[in-house]
C-alpha cells in the first residue's frame, strides 16, 4: 500500500515478495551473511539488522554479504547514537 498526495491509501503494484523482508539475527556475523545469501536465493528482496554493543556491526556484516549477493536490499533498523 502507498499513500497518494491526499493521504489516501492505494494498493501497491509491487509484487508481494518485494514488500516482504526479514530481520536477521546478527549475533554471529558468519551465520548472518549465510542467512542473507539464503534470503536472496529465496527471492525475498530486503533484510534489516539492528545494532547492539554486544554484537558485530551491521554495516560490516552487510559489506560481507554484499560481496556474495547482487539484488537484495540491506538496511538498518534504529541505531543507538
C-alpha positions as MATLAB code, in Angstrom:
seq = 'XXXXXXXXXXXXXXXXXXXXXXXXXXXXXXXXXXXXXXXXXXXXXXXXXXXXXXXXXXXXXXXXXXXXXXXXXXXXXXXXX';
ca = [
       0.000    0.000    0.000;
       1.154    3.502   -0.740;
      -0.250    6.908    0.073;
      -1.162    9.424   -2.602;
      -0.914   13.199   -2.275;
      -4.220   13.346   -0.398;
      -3.141   10.682    2.116;
      -5.483    8.049    0.760;
      -4.195    4.505    0.855;
      -3.891    2.931   -2.586;
      -2.819   -0.610   -3.497;
       0.821   -1.097   -4.423;
       1.764   -2.519   -7.794;
       4.911   -4.143   -6.347;
       4.935   -7.944   -6.225;
       4.375   -9.281   -2.719;
       7.936  -10.583   -2.345;
       9.275   -7.070   -2.878;
       7.251   -5.874    0.102;
       8.298   -8.682    2.462;
      11.541   -8.511    4.394;
      13.379  -10.322    7.131;
      15.119   -9.180   10.284;
      18.376  -11.122   10.529;
      19.889  -12.245   13.836;
      23.403  -10.899   13.808;
      24.837  -12.385   16.979;
      27.070  -14.441   14.648;
      28.297  -12.450   11.632;
      29.156  -15.506    9.500;
      25.710  -17.016   10.095;
      24.076  -13.656    9.283;
      25.902  -13.485    5.927;
      24.771  -17.047    5.110;
      21.205  -16.116    6.055;
      21.263  -13.023    3.813;
      22.533  -15.093    0.866;
      19.808  -17.684    1.524;
      17.154  -14.962    1.722;
      18.235  -13.649   -1.682;
      18.140  -17.191   -3.101;
      14.562  -17.455   -1.801;
      13.833  -14.235   -3.731;
      12.952  -12.027   -0.789;
      14.170   -8.528   -1.537;
      15.189   -6.961    1.770;
      16.797   -7.655    5.137;
      17.167   -5.476    8.203;
      19.532   -5.524   11.161;
      19.728   -3.522   14.351;
      22.810   -2.724   16.381;
      23.993   -3.516   19.867;
      27.303   -3.055   21.614;
      27.385   -6.830   22.186;
      27.101   -7.965   18.534;
      29.021   -7.324   15.306;
      28.471   -4.051   13.474;
      25.637   -4.421   10.921;
      27.479   -2.364    8.286;
      30.460   -4.745    8.327;
      28.108   -7.725    8.074;
      26.261   -6.057    5.183;
      29.558   -5.367    3.393;
      30.471   -9.058    3.622;
      27.002  -10.058    2.409;
      27.137   -7.543   -0.460;
      30.187   -9.354   -1.844;
      28.051  -12.509   -2.179;
      24.708  -11.029   -3.284;
      23.520   -8.821   -6.113;
      19.829   -7.931   -5.748;
      18.860   -7.848   -2.074;
      18.305   -4.553   -0.246;
      20.021   -4.268    3.128;
      19.126   -1.723    5.771;
      19.399   -0.959    9.437;
      16.649   -0.501   11.919;
      17.027    2.203   14.575;
      20.670    2.554   15.628;
      21.714    3.900   19.022;
      23.652    7.151   18.874;
];
